[in-house]
Amino acid sequence: MQKIKELYWKFLYYKNGFTLIEIVVTIVIIGILAAVTMKSFNSMITTRRFEETRIEMESLKKAMVGDPNRIVDGIRVDFGYVGDMGALPVTLTNLVVNPGGGNWKRPYVEVNFQDNPNDYLYDAWNQGYVYNPVALTIYSAGAGITETITSNGLSTELLNNTVQVVIRDRNGFSPRPNDLVNISVSLALQCGTTVTGTVGTGGICTLTNIPVGNHILTVTHALIPGETLIKPISVNPASTIPVEMIFTVLP
């Protein structure tokens, strides 16, 4: 009788349990779900790294040339490293460490010195950015993307702009020849240097090779020390800025 009971319970156990095939199928399904989940997770990580790298590369570009959207009273106020130094950085470290000269004001890249102070030099895959100061590009090997510093790949739009000064007397005419030789024009650049020019026929003075930035234009007459004409000039990339300066005491 006892033997019969044991056989009965064994029958119920095997009848209600899983077969080997069912167990194998379940394991396969779990494996597939795990693989899909892992692939989705890896894809999410890659997307996050790509986005982090893209944003950081944009911030490096803005550190170099400034943010054109930072405007106060209609005037752009941020020209980055180029505006303060009058030149492009030779290396990315110039954005954080003063290379000397110019008007270097600040670290142009936000650096967390408590973690890794050189983190801005690497993408999200921990691969160093490749900065090309000739082609004006920043390349991320991890993300496989390139950030262009200028629209035409040349430094001319940042460093070789033009300010054309037109000088007039109080009647709106070009000053007389004997007045022209006594007029001097100077442009104090944001980077700390000064550019001067000669006034030619028609009271025109053309200043070339002007870097982007907020500069101060000054026009003086050697025989009229009491009247100095001063005007702030904001030079944006790839621009020619016409400026009219009028002496109120010249006949």
C-alpha positions in Angstrom: 0.0 0.0 0.0 2.8 2.4 0.9 4.5 1.6 -2.4 1.4 2.5 -4.3 1.1 5.9 -2.5 4.8 6.7 -3.4 4.2 5.9 -7.0 1.0 8.0 -7.0 2.8 11.1 -5.7 5.7 10.7 -8.1 3.1 10.6 -10.9 1.5 13.8 -9.7 4.9 15.5 -9.4 6.0 14.6 -12.9 2.6 15.3 -14.4 2.5 18.9 -13.0 6.2 19.7 -13.4 8.1 21.1 -16.5 9.4 18.9 -19.2 12.9 19.2 -20.4 11.8 20.8 -23.7 9.8 23.4 -21.8 12.8 24.2 -19.7 15.1 24.6 -22.7 12.6 26.8 -24.5 12.3 29.0 -21.5 16.0 29.4 -21.2 16.2 30.3 -24.9 13.5 32.9 -24.5 15.3 34.4 -21.5 18.5 34.5 -23.4 16.9 36.3 -26.3 15.3 38.9 -24.0 18.6 39.4 -22.2 20.4 39.9 -25.6 17.8 42.4 -26.8 17.9 44.3 -23.5 21.7 44.4 -23.5 21.7 45.6 -27.1 19.2 48.3 -26.3 21.3 49.3 -23.2 24.5 49.5 -25.2 22.7 51.6 -27.9 21.5 53.9 -25.2 25.0 54.3 -23.8 26.4 55.0 -27.2 23.8 57.6 -27.9 24.5 59.3 -24.6 28.2 59.3 -25.3 27.7 60.7 -28.8 25.5 63.5 -27.4 27.9 64.4 -24.6 30.8 64.5 -27.1 28.9 66.7 -29.6 27.9 69.2 -26.9 31.5 69.3 -25.5 32.9 69.9 -29.0 30.4 72.8 -29.5 31.6 74.3 -26.2 35.2 74.0 -27.4 34.3 75.9 -30.5 32.5 78.6 -28.6 35.5 78.9 -26.2 37.6 79.7 -29.3 35.3 82.1 -31.2 32.7 83.0 -28.7 28.9 82.7 -28.7 27.1 84.8 -31.3 23.9 84.5 -29.3 25.3 86.4 -26.4 24.0 89.9 -27.2 23.6 92.9 -24.9 21.8 96.0 -26.2 22.1 94.7 -29.8 25.8 94.2 -29.5 27.6 90.9 -29.4 29.6 90.6 -26.2 31.3 87.2 -26.5 34.1 86.6 -29.0 35.9 84.0 -26.9 39.6 83.3 -27.1 40.1 84.9 -30.5 38.5 88.2 -29.4 40.7 88.5 -26.4 43.9 87.2 -28.0 43.6 88.4 -31.6 44.6 84.9 -32.7 43.4 81.3 -32.7 44.8 78.9 -30.0 47.7 76.8 -31.0 46.5 73.9 -28.9 43.3 73.2 -26.9 45.2 73.7 -23.7 45.5 77.4 -24.5 41.8 77.7 -23.7 42.6 76.8 -20.1 46.3 77.7 -19.6 47.4 81.3 -20.5 49.9 81.0 -23.4 51.2 84.5 -22.7 50.6 87.7 -24.5 47.4 89.2 -25.7 44.5 89.9 -23.4 43.9 86.3 -22.0 41.2 86.8 -19.4 39.9 83.5 -18.1 39.7 79.7 -18.7 37.4 79.7 -21.7 36.4 76.1 -20.9 34.7 75.1 -17.7 37.1 72.8 -15.9 36.3 70.7 -12.8 39.6 70.5 -11.0 38.2 68.2 -8.3 37.8 65.5 -10.9 40.0 65.4 -14.0 41.2 68.9 -15.0 42.1 67.5 -18.4 38.7 66.0 -19.1 37.9 68.7 -21.7 40.7 67.2 -23.9 38.9 63.8 -24.3 35.6 62.7 -25.8 33.1 60.4 -24.0 35.1 57.3 -25.2 38.2 58.8 -23.4 39.9 59.4 -26.7 41.8 62.7 -27.1 40.3 65.3 -29.4 42.3 66.1 -32.5 42.5 69.9 -33.0 43.8 71.0 -36.3 44.8 74.8 -36.1 45.4 74.9 -39.9 42.2 73.2 -41.2 40.4 74.7 -38.1 38.6 71.5 -37.1 38.2 69.4 -33.9 37.8 65.7 -34.5 36.4 63.0 -32.1 37.6 59.5 -33.0 35.2 57.9 -30.6 32.1 59.6 -32.0 33.5 59.9 -35.6 32.4 63.5 -35.9 34.2 66.7 -36.8 33.4 70.2 -35.5 34.4 73.0 -38.0 35.6 76.2 -36.3 34.8 78.5 -39.3 32.2 78.3 -42.1 34.9 78.3 -44.8 37.7 76.4 -43.1 39.9 79.5 -43.1 41.0 81.9 -40.4 40.3 85.0 -42.6 36.8 85.4 -41.4 38.0 85.6 -37.9 41.3 87.6 -38.3 41.1 89.5 -41.5 38.1 91.8 -41.4 37.9 95.4 -42.5 36.9 98.7 -40.9 36.4 101.5 -43.5 36.4 104.9 -41.9 34.9 107.8 -43.8 35.8 111.2 -42.3 33.7 114.3 -42.9 33.7 117.9 -41.9 30.8 119.7 -40.3 29.2 120.3 -43.7 29.3 116.7 -44.7 32.2 117.0 -47.1 35.7 115.4 -47.1 38.2 117.5 -45.2 40.5 119.8 -47.1 43.9 118.3 -48.1 45.8 120.4 -45.5 43.4 118.9 -42.8 43.7 115.4 -44.1 47.4 115.3 -43.4 46.7 116.2 -39.7 44.1 113.6 -39.1 45.1 110.3 -37.5 43.0 107.2 -37.1 43.6 104.4 -34.6 41.7 101.3 -33.6 42.3 99.9 -30.1 41.6 96.2 -30.5 40.0 94.0 -27.8 43.2 91.9 -27.7 45.2 94.9 -26.4 47.0 96.0 -29.6 46.4 99.1 -31.7 46.0 99.4 -35.5 46.6 102.8 -37.2 45.8 104.0 -40.7 46.4 106.8 -43.1 43.6 109.0 -44.3 43.5 109.2 -48.1 41.6 111.0 -50.8 38.0 111.5 -50.0 38.7 111.3 -46.3 38.7 107.5 -46.4 40.9 105.3 -44.1 40.7 101.6 -44.6 41.9 99.4 -41.7 42.5 95.7 -42.7 43.4 92.5 -40.9 41.1 93.3 -38.1 40.2 90.3 -35.8 36.7 89.9 -34.4 35.9 91.6 -31.2 34.7 94.9 -29.6 37.2 97.6 -30.5 37.5 101.4 -29.9 38.0 103.7 -32.9 39.6 107.0 -32.3 40.0 109.9 -34.8 42.0 113.0 -33.9 43.1 116.2 -35.6 46.6 117.4 -34.7 45.6 121.0 -34.8 42.3 120.6 -33.0 43.2 118.8 -29.8 39.9 119.7 -28.2 37.9 117.4 -30.5 38.6 113.7 -30.4 36.1 111.4 -32.1 35.6 108.1 -30.4 33.3 105.3 -31.4 33.0 101.6 -30.3 33.2 99.1 -33.1 31.9 95.6 -33.0 33.5 93.4 -35.6 31.8 90.1 -36.5 33.3 87.3 -38.6 33.7 87.9 -42.4 32.6 91.6 -42.2 33.5 95.0 -43.6 32.4 97.7 -41.2 31.6 101.2 -42.6 32.0 104.0 -40.1 31.4 107.7 -40.6 33.2 110.1 -38.3 32.3 113.8 -38.4 34.4 116.7 -37.1 32.0 119.4 -35.9 34.5 122.2 -36.0 36.2 121.6 -39.4 34.9 124.1 -42.0 
